[in-house]
């Protein structure tokens, strides 16, 4: 059973095989520690939420010709949406989102004075307890608010809104809002969620929430993800099952490719990144293991020297190899827990 940290496991393996341990860049001597939301004290939670709210209130800096892009967060949402098929179910899914989460954290710091570190949401904890609907992540005071509620409005896009927590009554311009989340086009709408358990609707037409499909992202699933020997196989399962299911069970603004509209997007993807970093384990082979295809049609082989598309979000396209190691190149962080659940 994989009950020890990968740092310890790799140290034992290296001693036995006399394999050189890859070291972080000399500049990364004190990596920032990304903590699980439950590990933060109330002040740390409040600081992250303050900065996240701030970023959504700043004016855009990119996409001058796109009227639906109005805020600094919209710059990120529009990029993710436009690149949808270039960054999902292709090889660069994990390094691209690693870059994207780091960019978001950098913007929180440089543009909103954030003093903390990007947290993550370990949804396997809630899944193992079969209690995701009551996760502290959805707390209205120390979390991100809960499910969307019917408002009684007849105005399209304002019929189901998140009504508690720090993002209640937030209006968004990208996507169409409930119940047209997957329809093409944009219109002003309220921030929304629609929790579901994949069990259909009740007699009132409301989704049956249940345990929110906990078996798709519990520790058993995460152990299965971690058991693969190759990057391509690991990435395919990580993206296709726990990652995708979290988007689905929260739905609303978390559902379509404009999902960075959902503030939990970055805590969710930090946990996805943590799963990849845990699989890599600071192992020389796995830190360089990058295979698959650049396109969903699987006709263009991927290479670790590939650049990643970012549209207007930066002046220089990031290179995959620079985002393979969370303690090397432009990155310098770790996670509070890299251990597999017992």
C-alpha positions in Angstrom: 0.0 0.0 0.0 1.2 3.5 -0.8 0.9 5.0 2.7 4.2 6.9 2.8 5.0 10.2 1.1 6.6 9.9 -2.3 9.6 11.8 -1.0 10.3 9.0 1.5 9.6 6.3 -1.1 11.9 7.9 -3.6 14.7 8.3 -1.1 14.6 4.6 -0.3 14.5 3.7 -4.0 17.4 6.0 -4.8 19.5 4.6 -2.0 18.9 1.1 -3.4 19.4 1.9 -7.0 22.1 4.6 -6.6 20.0 6.9 -8.9 20.6 10.6 -8.7 17.7 12.5 -7.2 16.5 15.4 -9.3 16.9 18.6 -7.3 14.9 21.8 -7.5 16.6 24.8 -8.9 19.0 26.6 -6.5 16.5 29.5 -6.5 13.8 27.3 -5.0 15.2 26.8 -1.5 12.0 27.6 0.4 9.0 26.4 -1.7 5.6 27.8 -0.9 3.3 25.3 0.7 -0.2 24.9 -0.8 -2.5 23.8 2.0 -5.9 22.0 1.9 -8.8 24.4 2.6 -9.5 22.7 5.9 -5.9 23.4 7.0 -6.2 27.1 6.7 -7.3 29.2 9.7 -10.2 31.6 9.3 -7.8 34.6 8.6 -6.1 32.7 5.9 -9.4 31.7 4.3 -10.6 35.3 4.5 -7.5 36.5 2.8 -7.8 34.1 -0.1 -11.5 35.0 -0.6 -10.8 38.7 -0.4 -8.2 38.5 -3.1 -10.4 36.3 -5.3 -13.2 38.8 -5.0 -10.8 41.6 -5.7 -9.6 40.0 -9.0 -13.2 39.7 -10.2 -13.7 43.4 -9.6 -10.7 44.7 -11.6 -11.2 45.8 -15.2 -9.9 43.6 -18.0 -6.5 44.1 -19.5 -6.8 41.8 -22.5 -9.2 41.2 -25.4 -10.1 44.8 -26.1 -12.3 43.8 -29.0 -14.4 41.3 -26.9 -17.3 43.2 -25.3 -18.3 40.2 -23.1 -14.9 40.3 -21.5 -15.2 43.0 -18.8 -13.1 42.0 -15.7 -9.6 40.8 -15.0 -11.0 37.4 -14.2 -12.8 37.4 -17.6 -9.4 37.6 -19.2 -8.7 34.1 -17.7 -12.2 32.7 -18.3 -12.2 33.8 -22.0 -8.8 32.2 -22.6 -9.8 28.9 -21.0 -13.0 28.9 -23.0 -11.5 29.8 -26.3 -8.7 27.2 -25.9 -11.1 24.5 -24.8 -10.2 21.8 -27.3 -6.5 22.7 -27.2 -6.1 22.1 -23.4 -8.5 19.3 -22.6 -8.2 15.6 -23.4 -4.8 16.3 -24.9 -1.3 15.8 -23.5 -0.9 19.3 -22.2 -4.0 19.2 -20.0 -1.9 18.9 -16.8 1.0 21.3 -17.6 -1.3 23.9 -19.1 -3.5 23.9 -16.0 -0.5 23.9 -13.8 0.6 27.1 -15.6 -2.9 28.5 -15.4 -3.3 28.0 -11.6 0.1 29.6 -11.0 -0.8 32.5 -13.2 -4.0 33.0 -11.2 -2.0 33.0 -7.9 0.5 35.4 -9.3 -2.3 37.8 -10.3 -3.9 37.5 -6.8 -0.5 38.6 -5.4 0.5 41.3 -7.9 -2.9 42.9 -8.6 -4.8 42.2 -5.3 -2.0 42.1 -2.7 -2.6 38.5 -1.8 -0.4 37.4 1.1 -1.1 33.7 1.2 -0.6 30.7 -1.1 -3.1 29.0 -3.4 -5.1 26.4 -1.4 -6.4 23.1 -2.7 -9.6 21.2 -2.1 -9.0 17.5 -1.5 -12.5 16.3 -2.6 -11.5 12.7 -1.8 -11.9 13.5 1.9 -15.5 14.5 1.4 -16.1 11.6 -1.0 -14.7 9.0 1.5 -17.1 10.5 4.1 -19.9 10.4 1.5 -20.7 14.0 2.6 -19.6 16.2 -0.3 -22.8 18.4 -0.2 -21.8 19.4 3.4 -18.1 20.0 2.7 -16.7 23.0 4.5 -15.7 24.3 1.1 -19.4 25.2 0.7 -19.7 27.0 4.1 -21.4 30.4 3.6 -19.1 32.1 6.2 -15.7 30.4 5.9 -16.1 28.9 2.5 -17.5 29.7 -1.0 -21.2 29.4 -0.4 -23.5 26.6 -1.4 -25.8 25.3 -4.1 -27.7 27.6 -6.4 -31.3 28.4 -5.4 -34.4 29.3 -7.5 -35.0 33.0 -7.3 -38.5 33.3 -8.6 -37.2 35.5 -11.4 -38.4 35.0 -15.0 -35.3 36.8 -16.4 -33.1 34.3 -18.4 -29.9 33.8 -16.6 -31.2 34.9 -13.2 -33.5 32.1 -12.3 -31.1 30.0 -10.3 -28.3 31.8 -8.3 -25.9 31.2 -5.5 -27.5 33.3 -2.8 -25.0 32.9 0.1 -21.3 33.2 0.7 -18.8 35.7 -0.6 -19.8 35.3 -4.3 -23.5 35.7 -3.8 -25.2 38.1 -6.2 -22.1 38.1 -8.5 -23.0 38.9 -12.1 -21.1 37.3 -14.9 -20.9 38.2 -18.6 -19.3 35.0 -20.1 -21.7 32.0 -20.8 -25.5 32.3 -20.6 -26.4 31.1 -17.2 -28.8 28.6 -15.9 -30.5 26.6 -17.4 -28.6 27.3 -20.7 -25.1 26.6 -19.4 -24.0 24.7 -22.5 -25.6 27.0 -25.1 -23.4 29.0 -27.3 -23.1 32.7 -26.7 -23.0 35.0 -23.7 -25.4 37.1 -21.7 -25.4 38.7 -18.3 -26.2 36.1 -15.7 -25.9 35.4 -12.0 -23.2 33.1 -10.6 -24.9 29.7 -10.3 -24.4 26.1 -9.2 -26.6 23.1 -9.6 -25.5 20.2 -7.4 -26.4 16.8 -8.7 -25.8 13.2 -8.0 -26.4 11.7 -11.4 -29.6 10.2 -10.1 -32.1 12.2 -12.2 -34.6 14.6 -10.8 -37.2 14.3 -7.9 -40.9 14.9 -8.2 -40.4 18.7 -8.2 -37.9 18.6 -11.0 -34.9 19.2 -8.7 -31.7 17.2 -9.2 -31.3 14.4 -6.6 -28.1 15.2 -4.9 -27.3 12.1 -2.9 -23.6 11.8 -2.2 -22.8 13.8 -5.3 -21.3 10.7 -7.1 -18.6 10.2 -4.4 -17.4 7.0 -5.9 -15.9 8.9 -8.9 -13.4 10.9 -6.9 -12.8 9.0 -3.6 -9.5 7.7 -2.3 -10.0 4.4 -4.1 -10.2 6.3 -7.4 -7.1 8.4 -6.6 -5.1 5.3 -5.8 -6.1 3.9 -9.2 -4.9 7.1 -10.8 -1.6 6.9 -9.0 -1.1 3.2 -9.9 -0.5 3.9 -13.6 3.1 3.5 -14.9 2.9 6.1 -17.7 2.0 9.7 -17.9 -0.5 9.2 -20.7 -2.5 6.6 -18.9 -2.4 8.5 -15.6 -3.4 11.8 -17.2 -6.3 10.2 -19.1 -7.9 8.8 -16.0 -7.2 11.8 -13.8 -8.8 14.1 -16.3 -11.6 11.8 -17.4 -12.9 10.7 -14.0 -12.3 12.7 -10.8 -11.5 15.9 -12.6 -14.4 15.8 -15.0 -16.8 14.6 -12.3 -16.2 17.5 -10.0 -17.1 19.9 -12.8 -20.3 17.8 -13.4 -21.5 17.5 -9.8 -21.2 21.2 -9.1 -22.3 22.2 -12.5 -23.8 25.6 -13.1 -20.9 27.9 -13.9 -18.5 25.0 -13.2 -20.0 22.9 -16.0 -19.0 24.6 -19.4 -15.6 25.6 -20.6 -16.1 29.0 -19.0 -15.7 27.1 -15.7 -13.1 29.6 -14.2 -16.2 31.6 -13.6 -16.6 29.3 -10.6 -14.2 30.4 -7.7 -13.7 26.7 -6.7 -12.1 26.1 -10.2 -8.7 27.0 -8.9 -8.9 24.9 -5.7 -10.1 22.0 -7.7 -7.3 22.3 -10.2 -4.8 22.7 -7.5 -5.8 19.3 -6.2 -5.6 17.9 -9.7 -2.1 19.3 -9.9 -1.3 17.8 -6.5 -2.3 14.4 -7.8 0.0 14.8 -10.7 2.9 16.0 -8.5 2.3 13.1 -6.2 2.5 10.7 -9.2 5.7 12.4 -10.3 7.2 11.9 -6.8 10.3 13.9 -7.7 11.4 10.9 -9.6 13.8 11.6 -12.5 12.0 9.5 -15.0 8.5 10.7 -14.1 9.5 14.3 -14.0 10.4 13.9 -17.7 7.5 11.6 -18.6 5.3 13.4 -21.1 3.6 11.5 -23.9 0.4 11.6 -25.8 -1.0 13.9 -28.5 -1.3 17.6 -29.1 -4.8 17.3 -30.6 -7.9 15.4 -29.7 -7.8 13.6 -33.0 -4.5 12.0 -31.9 -2.6 12.7 -35.1 0.1 15.1 -33.7 2.4 13.5 -31.2 3.2 15.6 -28.1 6.7 16.5 -27.0 8.1 18.0 -23.8 9.5 20.8 -25.9 6.0 21.9 -27.1 4.9 25.4 -26.4 1.4 25.9 -24.9 -1.2 28.2 -26.2 -2.2 31.2 -24.1 -3.7 33.7 -26.5 -3.3 37.2 -25.0 -2.5 36.1 -21.4 1.2 36.4 -21.8 3.9 37.7 -24.1 5.7 34.4 -24.4 4.1 30.9 -24.8 5.1 28.7 -21.9 7.0 25.5 -22.7 5.9 22.2 -21.3 9.3 21.2 -19.9 9.3 24.3 -17.7 6.1 23.1 -16.0 7.0 19.5 -15.3 8.5 20.2 -11.9 6.8 22.2 -9.2 10.2 23.1 -7.7 12.0 24.1 -10.8 12.1 26.8 -13.5 9.3 29.4 -12.9 7.7 27.3 -10.1 8.6 26.9 -6.5 5.9 25.3 -4.4 4.9 22.0 -2.8 1.7 20.6 -1.2 1.0 20.2 2.5 0.3 16.5 1.9 1.7 14.3 -0.8 0.7 11.1 0.8 -1.9 8.6 -0.5 -4.8 8.0 1.8 -4.6 4.7 3.8 
